[in-house]
Amino acid sequence: MEPLAHGLYEALLDERLKEVLRLHPDLHPVFGKLDPEEEPSRYASFVSQVLYQALSESSSEKRMILVNHLLERIALDGGLDHLADKRLVFI
């Protein structure tokens, strides 16, 4: 696991960061709660980074399948039926 460079970060606590902090007890993290108004943009940014990495490591066909699956889950699990037509179409 790659260590973090020294510095101040505004990062969401994910499993990777949690593990880095566990392995480096000399680090002294300070966490706070997100303002509910910031949550959509901060979560979207986080998901965007993860999604970009996943898509970069996939074939074209798998990319489209992954994106459509993600969009379907968002529409279904979020109760956002009006987003159900936001699917990529194979040409």
Z-matrix of the N, CA and C atoms (Angstrom, degrees):
N
C 1 1.444
C 2 1.519 1 108.52
N 3 1.298 2 116.02 1 131.72
C 4 1.451 3 122.67 2 -178.18
C 5 1.530 4 110.71 3 -74.62
N 6 1.342 5 117.27 4 128.86
C 7 1.466 6 118.87 5 179.88
C 8 1.528 7 111.15 6 -72.85
N 9 1.315 8 115.16 7 160.01
C 10 1.464 9 120.73 8 176.74
C 11 1.525 10 109.57 9 -81.17
N 12 1.312 11 116.46 10 143.40
C 13 1.455 12 120.52 11 172.60
C 14 1.524 13 107.59 12 -71.95
N 15 1.329 14 116.05 13 154.29
C 16 1.462 15 119.69 14 178.48
C 17 1.516 16 110.04 15 -66.00
N 18 1.314 17 116.72 16 143.08
C 19 1.448 18 119.88 17 177.60
C 20 1.513 19 112.13 18 150.25
N 21 1.296 20 114.53 19 179.22
C 22 1.453 21 122.78 20 179.48
C 23 1.509 22 108.47 21 -98.36
N 24 1.317 23 117.06 22 132.59
C 25 1.453 24 121.50 23 -176.74
C 26 1.521 25 110.13 24 -126.76
N 27 1.299 26 115.02 25 149.58
C 28 1.459 27 121.08 26 167.46
C 29 1.514 28 105.54 27 -115.40
N 30 1.314 29 115.94 28 84.77
C 31 1.455 30 121.39 29 -175.20
C 32 1.518 31 110.12 30 -121.65
N 33 1.308 32 114.84 31 148.74
C 34 1.454 33 119.77 32 171.95
C 35 1.526 34 107.57 33 -77.85
N 36 1.298 35 116.40 34 145.23
C 37 1.456 36 120.53 35 179.52
C 38 1.528 37 108.83 36 -79.53
N 39 1.330 38 115.02 37 109.54
C 40 1.457 39 120.59 38 175.74
C 41 1.532 40 107.84 39 -114.54
N 42 1.315 41 116.56 40 179.66
C 43 1.468 42 120.43 41 -176.89
C 44 1.528 43 111.95 42 -61.73
N 45 1.337 44 117.54 43 -38.18
C 46 1.470 45 120.71 44 -180.00
C 47 1.523 46 110.54 45 -62.80
N 48 1.320 47 116.76 46 -49.70
C 49 1.458 48 120.74 47 -179.45
C 50 1.526 49 110.94 48 -63.85
N 51 1.304 50 116.50 49 -39.37
C 52 1.468 51 120.93 50 178.13
C 53 1.529 52 110.29 51 -59.02
N 54 1.341 53 116.49 52 -41.95
C 55 1.465 54 121.17 53 179.96
C 56 1.529 55 111.07 54 -68.63
N 57 1.334 56 117.37 55 -41.79
C 58 1.467 57 120.59 56 177.58
C 59 1.524 58 109.78 57 -59.11
N 60 1.313 59 116.88 58 -44.63
C 61 1.460 60 120.56 59 -179.99
C 62 1.526 61 111.59 60 -65.81
N 63 1.327 62 116.26 61 -35.59
C 64 1.465 63 119.71 62 177.60
C 65 1.523 64 110.64 63 -64.65
N 66 1.332 65 116.48 64 -38.97
C 67 1.464 66 121.37 65 -178.22
C 68 1.521 67 113.07 66 -77.80
N 69 1.319 68 117.29 67 -13.02
C 70 1.469 69 121.73 68 -177.63
C 71 1.529 70 110.05 69 -128.58
N 72 1.322 71 116.62 70 75.12
C 73 1.465 72 119.49 71 -177.80
C 74 1.529 73 113.04 72 -64.92
N 75 1.338 74 117.09 73 -12.17
C 76 1.465 75 120.58 74 177.72
C 77 1.535 76 111.81 75 -74.18
N 78 1.336 77 117.17 76 -16.94
C 79 1.455 78 120.78 77 176.82
C 80 1.532 79 109.12 78 -79.35
N 81 1.307 80 115.65 79 144.33
C 82 1.463 81 120.23 80 -177.30
C 83 1.526 82 109.55 81 -122.52
N 84 1.335 83 116.44 82 84.30
C 85 1.461 84 119.51 83 -177.78
C 86 1.528 85 111.82 84 -72.76
N 87 1.308 86 114.04 85 149.63
C 88 1.460 87 120.96 86 174.13
C 89 1.522 88 105.99 87 -124.92
N 90 1.324 89 116.46 88 119.64
C 91 1.450 90 121.10 89 -178.43
C 92 1.520 91 109.79 90 -113.65
N 93 1.305 92 114.58 91 148.60
C 94 1.446 93 120.59 92 175.48
C 95 1.513 94 108.79 93 -136.74
N 96 1.294 95 115.12 94 168.31
C 97 1.467 96 119.55 95 178.37
C 98 1.520 97 109.48 96 -82.24
N 99 1.324 98 114.28 97 146.12
C 100 1.466 99 119.93 98 174.66
C 101 1.518 100 109.44 99 -74.98
N 102 1.294 101 115.42 100 142.68
C 103 1.457 102 120.83 101 170.91
C 104 1.526 103 106.18 102 -67.10
N 105 1.329 104 118.84 103 130.99
C 106 1.466 105 120.66 104 -179.13
C 107 1.535 106 113.30 105 -53.21
N 108 1.322 107 117.72 106 -29.64
C 109 1.468 108 120.19 107 178.42
C 110 1.522 109 111.89 108 -72.28
N 111 1.335 110 117.47 109 -23.43
C 112 1.463 111 121.98 110 177.98
C 113 1.523 112 113.13 111 -85.22
N 114 1.317 113 116.93 112 -21.66
C 115 1.458 114 120.98 113 -173.39
C 116 1.525 115 113.81 114 -52.95
N 117 1.347 116 120.13 115 -50.10
C 118 1.465 117 117.97 116 -177.74
C 119 1.528 118 113.64 117 -55.96
N 120 1.317 119 117.85 118 -45.93
C 121 1.466 120 119.28 119 -177.45
C 122 1.524 121 111.78 120 -71.85
N 123 1.328 122 117.80 121 -38.08
C 124 1.464 123 120.15 122 -179.64
C 125 1.526 124 111.03 123 -69.08
N 126 1.348 125 117.01 124 -42.85
C 127 1.458 126 120.06 125 178.13
C 128 1.525 127 110.88 126 -66.96
N 129 1.323 128 117.21 127 -40.94
C 130 1.468 129 120.56 128 179.38
C 131 1.523 130 110.68 129 -62.14
N 132 1.321 131 116.67 130 -40.86
C 133 1.462 132 120.70 131 178.43
C 134 1.530 133 110.78 132 -63.49
N 135 1.316 134 116.77 133 -43.36
C 136 1.462 135 121.64 134 178.77
C 137 1.522 136 110.98 135 -61.47
N 138 1.327 137 116.30 136 -49.45
C 139 1.465 138 120.90 137 -179.81
C 140 1.526 139 110.43 138 -63.38
N 141 1.320 140 116.93 139 -38.39
C 142 1.462 141 121.19 140 178.66
C 143 1.523 142 111.38 141 -58.94
N 144 1.314 143 116.98 142 -43.19
C 145 1.467 144 120.72 143 179.34
C 146 1.527 145 111.50 144 -64.64
N 147 1.317 146 116.06 145 -43.72
C 148 1.474 147 120.42 146 179.95
C 149 1.525 148 109.96 147 -66.81
N 150 1.322 149 116.80 148 -43.55
C 151 1.460 150 121.38 149 -179.57
C 152 1.521 151 110.50 150 -63.68
N 153 1.317 152 117.91 151 -42.38
C 154 1.463 153 121.19 152 178.73
C 155 1.530 154 110.28 153 -58.81
N 156 1.321 155 116.69 154 -44.09
C 157 1.465 156 120.20 155 178.88
C 158 1.524 157 110.75 156 -62.56
N 159 1.326 158 116.79 157 -45.04
C 160 1.467 159 120.47 158 -179.78
C 161 1.525 160 111.15 159 -62.82
N 162 1.326 161 117.35 160 -42.84
C 163 1.466 162 121.01 161 -179.15
C 164 1.529 163 111.48 162 -68.85
N 165 1.315 164 116.78 163 -32.92
C 166 1.465 165 120.91 164 179.22
C 167 1.520 166 111.76 165 -66.74
N 168 1.314 167 116.08 166 -25.29
C 169 1.468 168 121.10 167 -176.62
C 170 1.525 169 112.53 168 -99.55
N 171 1.339 170 117.35 169 13.04
C 172 1.464 171 121.56 170 -176.43
C 173 1.520 172 111.68 171 -121.32
N 174 1.325 173 115.70 172 162.21
C 175 1.457 174 121.29 173 173.94
C 176 1.525 175 108.91 174 -77.41
N 177 1.325 176 117.31 175 166.78
C 178 1.461 177 121.51 176 -179.96
C 179 1.518 178 111.95 177 -57.03
N 180 1.321 179 116.91 178 -44.93
C 181 1.466 180 120.08 179 -178.99
C 182 1.525 181 111.04 180 -64.76
N 183 1.324 182 116.31 181 -44.10
C 184 1.462 183 119.77 182 -179.75
C 185 1.527 184 111.16 183 -66.45
N 186 1.327 185 116.90 184 -32.10
C 187 1.467 186 120.02 185 177.94
C 188 1.521 187 111.07 186 -60.81
N 189 1.319 188 115.78 187 -47.67
C 190 1.454 189 120.12 188 -178.13
C 191 1.527 190 110.92 189 -65.64
N 192 1.316 191 116.42 190 -40.66
C 193 1.467 192 120.81 191 178.04
C 194 1.527 193 109.77 192 -62.40
N 195 1.323 194 116.97 193 -44.91
C 196 1.454 195 121.55 194 -179.88
C 197 1.531 196 111.38 195 -62.30
N 198 1.320 197 116.64 196 -46.65
C 199 1.465 198 120.41 197 179.77
C 200 1.522 199 110.71 198 -61.81
N 201 1.317 200 117.53 199 -46.17
C 202 1.464 201 120.06 200 -179.81
C 203 1.528 202 111.77 201 -64.61
N 204 1.315 203 116.48 202 -38.02
C 205 1.466 204 119.56 203 177.52
C 206 1.528 205 110.09 204 -63.55
N 207 1.313 206 116.08 205 -44.21
C 208 1.462 207 120.54 206 179.11
C 209 1.531 208 111.12 207 -61.82
N 210 1.320 209 116.64 208 -45.37
C 211 1.461 210 120.41 209 179.56
C 212 1.528 211 111.56 210 -63.75
N 213 1.313 212 116.42 211 -38.26
C 214 1.468 213 120.67 212 177.81
C 215 1.520 214 110.76 213 -63.79
N 216 1.339 215 116.95 214 -43.87
C 217 1.468 216 121.20 215 179.46
C 218 1.523 217 110.30 216 -63.25
N 219 1.321 218 116.95 217 -40.99
C 220 1.461 219 120.37 218 179.54
C 221 1.520 220 110.00 219 -61.87
N 222 1.321 221 116.71 220 -46.15
C 223 1.463 222 120.24 221 -179.18
C 224 1.524 223 111.49 222 -64.50
N 225 1.335 224 117.11 223 -45.56
C 226 1.463 225 121.00 224 -176.63
C 227 1.527 226 112.65 225 -73.32
N 228 1.325 227 116.53 226 -53.15
C 229 1.464 228 120.18 227 -174.96
C 230 1.520 229 112.36 228 -70.84
N 231 1.318 230 116.09 229 -28.81
C 232 1.458 231 119.32 230 -179.44
C 233 1.513 232 113.49 231 -88.03
N 234 1.335 233 116.48 232 -2.60
C 235 1.454 234 119.52 233 -177.03
C 236 1.520 235 111.54 234 64.73
N 237 1.309 236 115.42 235 32.55
C 238 1.462 237 121.89 236 -176.01
C 239 1.524 238 109.80 237 -110.20
N 240 1.312 239 115.89 238 63.64
C 241 1.464 240 121.69 239 -176.16
C 242 1.530 241 112.56 240 -56.43
N 243 1.315 242 117.52 241 -29.31
C 244 1.457 243 120.46 242 -179.44
C 245 1.538 244 112.53 243 -67.25
N 246 1.339 245 116.89 244 -9.88
C 247 1.465 246 120.27 245 176.65
C 248 1.529 247 112.36 246 -97.23
N 249 1.313 248 117.15 247 0.93
C 250 1.467 249 121.38 248 -175.67
C 251 1.522 250 112.58 249 -62.41
N 252 1.336 251 118.36 250 -24.70
C 253 1.461 252 120.01 251 -179.60
C 254 1.520 253 112.57 252 -88.40
N 255 1.324 254 118.26 253 7.23
C 256 1.461 255 122.55 254 178.43
C 257 1.524 256 109.96 255 -90.65
N 258 1.327 257 115.24 256 63.67
C 259 1.463 258 120.56 257 179.69
C 260 1.524 259 109.14 258 -121.22
N 261 1.316 260 114.96 259 144.97
C 262 1.452 261 119.86 260 175.14
C 263 1.517 262 109.15 261 -75.10
N 264 1.313 263 117.11 262 146.58
C 265 1.462 264 122.36 263 -178.48
C 266 1.521 265 108.64 264 -116.01
N 267 1.323 266 115.63 265 131.06
C 268 1.468 267 120.63 266 175.58
C 269 1.530 268 108.92 267 -68.03
N 270 1.307 269 116.77 268 136.12
C 271 1.466 270 120.87 269 178.74
C 272 1.519 271 108.30 270 -102.84
